[in-house]
Amino acid sequence: MTANIYGFVLSEASLPINGPDTVAEVAGSMMQQYDTETYPHLLEFSMEHILKPDYDFGSEFEFGLNVILDALTRSLATTAASSS
């Protein structure tokens, strides 16, 4: 969980994204640094996910946190059931 929080904070602090309206501009300038033939999946991910009009970088933290918490909840339930 610490890595998710740290990674998100580091990304949020270093990326010049100021709301959903600036995502396309930032992503476009970042993609110019990568050869699309060498990194075709990065291009695909950017086009199909990040550059969608409803993409919100801030919501990614909540999604990741929910994935972690759901896994911890299942793990605790399994541990409690096996120790009973």
N, C-alpha and C positions, 0 to 999 in steps of 0.2 A: 504494500500500500504506500509505503514511503517513496518508492521509486516512481509510482504514478503521480503522486503529488509533486515531487521534486521535478520530474520531467515536464509536467504541465506548467509549473511556475517558471521554469527555465525557458521553455518555449514562449510562454506568454510575455515574459520580460524581454526576450531578445527579438521576437518577430514584430515588425512595425505594423501590426494589424490593429486597426482602430474601429472595430465593428464590422458587420457583414459587408458593408459597402466597399471596404478596402481589400477584401480577400483576393479578388481577381487580379488586382494590380500587383499585390505582393507575390502571389503565386506565379504570375506571369514573369516577373523579374527573376524569381528564383529558378523557374524552369529553364531560363536562358543559359543557366550555368551547367546544365546536364544535357548530354547527348541522348536524344530520344531513341536512337537505335541501341544504345548500350543499356538504357533504363526504360524499356517500353512499359513496364508495369507502373512505374512512377508517373509516367504521362497518363496512362489509363486511369489510375487512381485519382489524379488531379482533375482530369476532365469529367469523370463520372461521379466524383464525390465533392471535392473541394470547390470546384467552380460552379456548382449548382447554386441557383439564386437563394435557396433557403438554408445554405450551409452556415452554421454558426460555430466558430472555433470554441467559444466558451462552453457550449453544450457538450463538447467532447469530454470535458472533465467529469461531468455528472454521469455520463454514460460509462466511462471507465471505472469510476468509483462504484457504481451500481453493479458492474460485473464482478468486481473484487468482493464487495459485500455479499452478493448472492452466493459466491463460491465459499466464502467463510461461513455463511449460515448453513449451507449444505454440509460442509465439513464438520461443523460443530454438532449438527443433528446426527450425522453418521457416527461420530465419536461417542456421543451420548447413548445412542442405540446399542453400540457394540459393548459398552461398559456396563450396561444394565443386566 
